[in-house]
Amino acid sequence: MMASYAGGYLSRGSMSTFDIYFCIILFFVLIISGYYASKREKKFNVTRLDFISKFSFKEEGDIYRELHKHGFRLLNFTDEDYEVCNIIRKECEKEDVYIFDFVYTSKYADRSNSSKPSTLRAVFFKFKSKKLYSFELFPENVFEKIKQLFGFADIDFSDHPNFSKRYVLKGEDESEVRARFPKQLITNVENLKGVCIEARESCLLTYNLHEGEFADYEKLYKNAVSFADSLK
């Protein structure tokens, strides 16, 4: 009786054929995932170094103070600590340009689990003489549509319905934003997805919600420069 009981116990405690196959498949999935993650990381490093050399950036800079000082919407993504890292800086005649990674845990993440931080790559302009009107541009979602039903502001342009449908535009002075917001910028942005642009006094911040730490530096930078150049 004891032998029979022990045999049954061992049978229940041992792995089934399904469990063995599942473990083998999981093992190979992890290996393949690690391989491609490594390739992406290497590509990222090469791209970053090539970009720094090509566009005369330097691995330096600190923009914590500027982000807090101007209350950029980017900081609203998290109610916990965040990290600004991989900062590179380029000093130009009319402005200083910074590119950095904003690493954060979403304020809407489930706190019961260890949530993996998200990363957004951003371009920040500190103009030396240009003064901007304050505004925020970001993709429109269901939550924003509901807010508008209750009277929350969104500056729309009747001659650019695609832009108005895809993006929310807000400003401290709506009449000024409506009069000065560049038509060329509207045309450029309405054909892109995930773009965010924030203007504060002599500062401009731009990033893309659809791109993370492997976002292409050159594409992000060139788009940001075109945005900045269009603002008067």
C-alpha positions in Angstrom: 0.0 0.0 0.0 2.9 2.3 0.9 4.6 1.6 -2.4 1.4 2.3 -4.4 0.9 5.6 -2.5 4.5 6.6 -3.1 4.3 5.8 -6.8 1.1 7.9 -7.1 2.8 10.8 -5.3 5.8 10.7 -7.6 3.6 10.5 -10.7 1.7 13.6 -9.6 4.8 15.5 -8.7 6.7 14.8 -11.9 6.5 17.0 -15.0 4.1 16.0 -17.7 5.0 15.8 -21.4 3.2 19.1 -21.9 5.2 20.8 -19.2 8.4 19.6 -20.7 7.5 20.9 -24.2 6.3 24.2 -22.7 9.6 24.7 -20.9 11.6 23.9 -24.0 9.6 26.4 -26.1 9.9 29.0 -23.4 13.6 28.5 -23.2 14.0 29.1 -27.0 11.7 32.1 -26.9 13.9 33.7 -24.2 17.0 33.0 -26.2 15.6 34.5 -29.3 14.2 37.5 -27.4 17.5 38.2 -25.8 19.3 37.9 -29.2 17.1 40.5 -30.8 17.2 42.8 -27.7 21.0 42.6 -27.9 20.9 43.5 -31.6 18.6 46.5 -31.0 20.9 47.7 -28.2 23.9 47.5 -30.4 22.1 49.3 -33.2 21.1 51.9 -30.7 24.6 52.5 -29.5 26.0 52.8 -33.0 23.2 55.1 -34.1 23.7 57.3 -31.1 27.5 57.7 -31.5 27.1 58.3 -35.2 24.5 60.9 -34.6 26.6 62.7 -32.0 29.5 62.9 -34.4 27.5 63.8 -37.5 25.5 66.7 -35.8 28.3 67.9 -33.4 26.5 67.0 -30.1 28.4 66.4 -26.9 27.5 64.0 -24.1 26.8 66.6 -21.4 24.0 68.8 -20.0 21.4 69.0 -17.3 17.8 70.1 -17.8 16.1 69.0 -14.6 15.7 72.6 -13.5 14.2 73.7 -16.8 11.7 70.8 -16.9 10.4 71.6 -13.4 10.6 75.4 -13.8 8.2 75.5 -16.7 5.9 72.7 -15.6 5.9 70.7 -18.8 3.1 68.2 -19.4 5.7 65.5 -19.8 6.1 65.4 -16.1 2.4 64.6 -15.6 3.0 61.1 -16.9 4.3 60.0 -13.5 3.6 60.8 -9.9 6.8 59.1 -8.7 10.5 59.6 -9.3 11.7 59.7 -12.9 15.1 59.8 -14.5 16.5 62.1 -17.2 19.4 60.3 -18.8 21.5 59.9 -21.9 21.6 63.7 -22.2 23.5 65.1 -25.2 23.8 68.9 -26.0 24.5 71.1 -28.9 25.3 74.7 -28.6 24.2 76.9 -31.5 24.2 80.6 -32.2 20.5 81.0 -31.5 19.7 78.2 -29.1 21.0 75.3 -27.1 19.6 71.9 -28.1 19.3 68.9 -25.8 18.2 65.4 -26.5 17.5 63.1 -23.6 15.6 60.0 -22.4 12.8 60.4 -19.9 12.5 57.2 -18.0 9.3 56.9 -15.8 6.7 54.6 -14.4 3.2 55.6 -15.4 1.0 57.0 -12.7 -1.7 54.7 -14.0 0.4 51.6 -13.6 -0.8 48.8 -11.3 1.2 49.4 -8.1 0.6 45.8 -6.9 3.0 44.6 -9.6 6.5 45.7 -10.4 5.8 47.7 -13.5 8.6 48.1 -16.1 9.5 51.8 -16.6 8.7 53.4 -19.9 11.0 55.7 -21.9 10.4 58.7 -24.1 13.1 60.3 -26.1 12.7 64.1 -26.2 14.3 67.1 -27.9 14.5 70.4 -25.8 15.4 73.8 -27.2 16.5 76.7 -25.0 16.4 79.8 -27.2 18.7 82.7 -26.5 16.5 85.5 -27.9 13.3 84.0 -29.3 10.2 84.3 -27.0 7.3 81.8 -27.7 3.6 81.9 -26.8 2.7 79.1 -24.4 0.9 76.1 -25.9 0.6 72.3 -25.7 0.0 70.0 -28.6 -0.6 66.3 -28.1 -2.6 63.4 -29.6 -6.4 63.4 -29.0 -7.8 60.3 -27.3 -11.2 59.2 -26.0 -10.5 60.8 -22.6 -9.8 64.1 -24.2 -12.9 63.9 -26.3 -15.0 63.3 -23.2 -13.4 66.3 -21.5 -14.3 68.5 -24.4 -18.0 67.6 -24.0 -17.7 69.2 -20.6 -16.2 72.4 -21.9 -12.5 71.8 -21.8 -10.6 73.8 -24.4 -9.3 72.5 -27.7 -8.3 74.8 -30.4 -9.6 73.5 -33.7 -9.1 74.8 -37.3 -12.0 74.4 -39.7 -9.6 74.4 -42.7 -7.6 71.5 -41.2 -10.1 68.9 -40.0 -7.6 66.0 -40.0 -5.3 68.0 -37.6 -8.2 69.0 -35.4 -9.5 65.4 -35.2 -6.1 63.9 -34.5 -4.6 66.4 -32.1 -5.5 68.6 -29.1 -4.1 72.1 -29.1 -4.3 74.2 -25.9 -2.8 77.6 -25.0 -2.8 80.2 -22.2 -4.1 82.8 -24.7 -6.3 81.0 -27.2 -6.7 84.0 -29.6 -2.9 84.4 -29.8 -2.3 80.7 -30.4 -5.0 80.6 -33.0 -3.6 83.6 -34.8 0.1 82.6 -34.6 0.2 78.8 -34.8 1.9 78.1 -38.1 -0.1 76.6 -40.9 3.0 74.8 -42.2 3.4 73.1 -38.8 -0.3 72.1 -38.9 0.2 70.5 -42.3 3.4 68.7 -41.2 2.0 67.4 -37.9 -1.4 66.2 -39.2 0.5 63.5 -41.3 2.4 62.2 -38.3 1.3 60.2 -35.3 2.1 60.6 -31.6 3.7 64.0 -31.8 3.8 66.2 -28.7 5.0 69.8 -28.7 5.2 72.1 -25.7 6.2 75.7 -25.7 7.1 77.8 -22.7 8.6 81.3 -22.9 12.0 80.7 -24.4 11.8 76.9 -24.3 10.4 74.2 -26.6 10.0 70.5 -25.9 9.0 67.9 -28.4 8.7 64.1 -28.3 6.7 61.2 -29.8 4.4 58.9 -27.8 4.8 56.1 -30.3 8.6 55.9 -29.9 10.7 54.8 -27.0 14.4 54.4 -26.2 15.2 53.1 -29.6 13.7 56.1 -31.4 15.9 57.2 -34.3 17.9 60.2 -33.2 18.3 61.8 -36.6 14.6 61.6 -37.5 13.5 62.9 -34.1 16.0 65.7 -34.2 15.2 66.8 -37.8 11.4 66.8 -37.0 12.1 68.9 -33.9 14.2 71.4 -35.8 11.5 71.8 -38.4 8.9 72.4 -35.6 11.2 75.0 -33.9 12.0 76.8 -37.2 8.3 77.2 -38.0 7.5 79.0 -34.8 7.9 82.8 -34.8 
